Amino acid sequence: MYTFYAFINRMKLIQRWSLMRSTVKEDLMQHSATVAIFGQALGIIRNTVFNGSVDVDKIAALALYHDTAEVVSGDLPTPVKYYNDSMKGAYSEIESAINKRLIDSLPAELKVVYAPYIEPDKDSLEYKLMKIADKLSAYVKCAEEKTLGNKEFDNAYNRLQNVLNASREEFPELGYFLDNFMDGFSNSLDIL
């Protein structure tokens, strides 16, 4: 019996922002889909507006699987995960062990296909754009919560805004996205 897809299906059970009072709940599967959409968008913008040549579908696929270890570990809050180098290293080891277990839950002929998504090349531009999309997804979540009057997300919003603004030069497609699309996330359906 192979269990990979059963593990992946459990992403919908992992709640994000567990230490925060959220107005709108978000699960890991929703988050991964959002990161895939934003990541693919950043790749499309890079290729179309900035004459890049990234694999936009690879970015989306990386995003779908970027947090799969959390189906076993749960969503460890950022302040805990990155508390210090020791904690960061320990969590990285745990995540790596879980990812190996996930890959091992596939038949041999599929392992070779999924392994680059579960344990990606972190130096690739596609991976880096996916990680920016991951931060962008969190930023959008914080912006939506703030729009709903939830002050619980103010610090996370400010921290992520600083991180994203500092990334604009390296990733001009991020600046393009923020300048052209970000305001829409604070509008109601009637305004959109």
C-alpha positions as CSV (number, residue, x, y, z in Angstrom):
1,M,0.0,0.0,0.0
2,Y,1.3,3.4,-1.0
3,T,0.2,6.4,1.1
4,F,1.6,9.5,-0.6
5,Y,-1.7,10.9,-1.9
6,A,-3.5,10.1,1.4
7,F,-0.8,12.2,3.1
8,I,-1.2,15.0,0.6
9,N,-5.0,14.9,1.0
10,R,-4.5,15.7,4.7
11,M,-3.2,19.1,3.9
12,K,-6.8,20.4,4.2
13,L,-6.7,19.4,7.9
14,I,-3.7,21.5,8.8
15,Q,-4.7,24.9,10.0
16,R,-2.3,27.8,9.5
17,W,-1.8,30.8,11.8
18,S,-2.5,28.6,14.8
19,L,-1.2,31.2,17.3
20,M,-3.3,34.0,15.8
21,R,-7.0,34.8,16.1
22,S,-8.0,34.6,12.5
23,T,-11.2,36.1,11.1
24,V,-11.0,33.7,8.2
25,K,-9.5,30.3,8.7
26,E,-6.9,29.1,6.3
27,D,-5.7,25.5,5.8
28,L,-2.5,24.3,4.3
29,M,-4.1,23.1,1.0
30,Q,-5.7,26.6,0.5
31,H,-2.3,28.2,1.3
32,S,-0.5,25.9,-1.2
33,A,-3.0,26.7,-3.9
34,T,-2.6,30.4,-3.3
35,V,1.2,30.2,-3.4
36,A,1.0,28.2,-6.7
37,I,-1.2,30.9,-8.2
38,F,1.0,33.8,-7.0
39,G,4.2,32.0,-7.9
40,Q,3.0,31.2,-11.4
41,A,1.9,34.9,-11.7
42,L,5.4,36.1,-10.6
43,G,6.9,33.8,-13.2
44,I,4.6,35.0,-15.9
45,I,5.3,38.6,-15.0
46,R,9.1,37.9,-15.1
47,N,8.8,36.2,-18.5
48,T,6.4,38.7,-20.0
49,V,7.3,42.1,-18.5
50,F,11.0,41.5,-17.7
51,N,12.0,39.2,-20.5
52,G,12.8,36.3,-18.2
53,S,12.7,32.6,-19.0
54,V,11.6,30.8,-15.9
55,D,9.4,27.6,-15.9
56,V,6.1,29.0,-14.6
57,D,4.6,25.6,-14.3
58,K,7.5,24.3,-12.2
59,I,7.0,27.3,-9.9
60,A,3.3,26.3,-9.4
61,A,4.2,22.6,-8.8
62,L,6.9,23.5,-6.3
63,A,4.3,25.6,-4.5
64,L,1.8,22.8,-4.3
65,Y,4.3,20.6,-2.4
66,H,6.4,23.2,-0.6
67,D,4.9,22.6,2.9
68,T,4.0,18.9,2.6
69,A,6.1,18.0,5.6
70,E,3.5,19.9,7.7
71,V,1.0,17.0,7.1
72,V,3.0,15.2,9.8
73,S,4.6,18.1,11.8
74,G,1.7,20.5,11.7
75,D,2.2,24.2,11.0
76,L,4.9,25.3,13.3
77,P,4.5,29.0,13.8
78,T,7.3,31.3,12.3
79,P,8.4,32.7,15.7
80,V,9.1,29.2,16.9
81,K,10.5,27.8,13.7
82,Y,13.0,30.6,13.4
83,Y,13.6,31.4,17.1
84,N,17.3,30.8,16.7
85,D,19.8,28.9,14.5
86,S,19.5,25.8,16.7
87,M,15.7,25.7,16.4
88,K,15.9,26.4,12.7
89,G,18.4,23.6,12.2
90,A,16.4,21.1,14.2
91,Y,13.2,21.9,12.3
92,S,15.0,21.6,9.0
93,E,16.2,18.1,10.1
94,I,12.7,17.1,11.1
95,E,11.3,18.5,7.8
96,S,13.9,16.6,5.8
97,A,13.1,13.3,7.6
98,I,9.4,13.8,7.0
99,N,10.0,14.6,3.3
100,K,12.0,11.5,2.9
101,R,9.1,9.5,4.4
102,L,6.7,11.1,2.0
103,I,8.9,10.3,-1.0
104,D,9.2,6.7,0.4
105,S,5.4,6.5,0.4
106,L,5.5,6.4,-3.4
107,P,6.3,3.5,-5.8
108,A,9.8,3.6,-7.1
109,E,8.8,4.8,-10.6
110,L,7.0,7.8,-9.1
111,K,9.7,8.8,-6.5
112,V,12.0,10.1,-9.2
113,V,9.2,12.4,-10.5
114,Y,8.0,13.8,-7.1
115,A,11.4,14.0,-5.3
116,P,12.4,17.3,-7.0
117,Y,9.2,18.9,-5.8
118,I,9.3,17.6,-2.3
119,E,13.1,18.2,-1.9
120,P,13.8,20.9,-4.5
121,D,16.9,22.6,-5.7
122,K,16.9,25.6,-3.4
123,D,19.3,27.5,-5.7
124,S,16.9,27.5,-8.7
125,L,15.2,30.7,-9.7
126,E,11.9,28.8,-9.8
127,Y,12.3,27.8,-6.1
128,K,13.3,31.4,-5.1
129,L,10.2,32.8,-6.9
130,M,8.0,30.2,-5.1
131,K,9.5,31.3,-1.8
132,I,8.7,34.9,-2.6
133,A,5.2,33.8,-3.5
134,D,5.0,32.1,-0.1
135,K,5.8,35.3,1.6
136,L,3.3,37.2,-0.7
137,S,0.6,34.7,0.3
138,A,1.2,35.4,4.0
139,Y,1.2,39.1,3.3
140,V,-2.1,39.0,1.5
141,K,-3.6,37.0,4.3
142,C,-2.4,39.6,6.8
143,A,-3.8,42.4,4.6
144,E,-7.2,40.7,4.4
145,E,-7.3,40.2,8.2
146,K,-6.4,43.9,8.7
147,T,-9.1,45.0,6.2
148,L,-11.6,43.0,8.4
149,G,-10.4,45.0,11.4
150,N,-8.3,42.2,13.0
151,K,-5.3,44.0,14.7
152,E,-3.9,40.5,15.6
153,F,-2.1,40.6,12.2
154,D,-0.6,44.1,12.3
155,N,2.9,43.0,13.4
156,A,3.0,40.1,10.8
157,Y,1.8,42.5,8.1
158,N,4.5,45.1,8.9
159,R,7.2,42.4,9.1
160,L,6.2,40.8,5.8
161,Q,5.8,44.3,4.1
162,N,9.4,45.0,5.1
163,V,10.6,41.7,3.8
164,L,8.8,42.1,0.5
165,N,9.9,45.7,0.0
166,A,13.5,44.6,0.6
167,S,13.1,42.0,-2.1
168,R,11.8,44.3,-4.9
169,E,15.2,45.0,-6.4
170,E,16.1,41.3,-6.7
171,F,12.6,40.3,-7.8
172,P,11.2,43.1,-10.0
173,E,8.2,41.0,-10.8
174,L,7.3,41.2,-7.1
175,G,7.3,45.0,-7.2
176,Y,5.1,44.8,-10.4
177,F,2.7,42.5,-8.6
178,L,2.5,44.7,-5.4
179,D,2.2,47.9,-7.4
180,N,-0.5,46.6,-9.8
181,F,-2.5,44.0,-7.9
182,M,-2.1,44.4,-4.1
183,D,-4.8,47.1,-3.7
184,G,-7.4,44.8,-5.0
185,F,-7.1,42.5,-2.0
186,S,-8.7,45.1,0.3
187,N,-11.8,45.6,-1.8
188,S,-15.2,43.9,-1.6
189,L,-16.6,41.9,-4.5
190,D,-18.9,44.8,-5.4
191,I,-15.9,47.1,-5.8
192,L,-13.9,44.5,-7.7
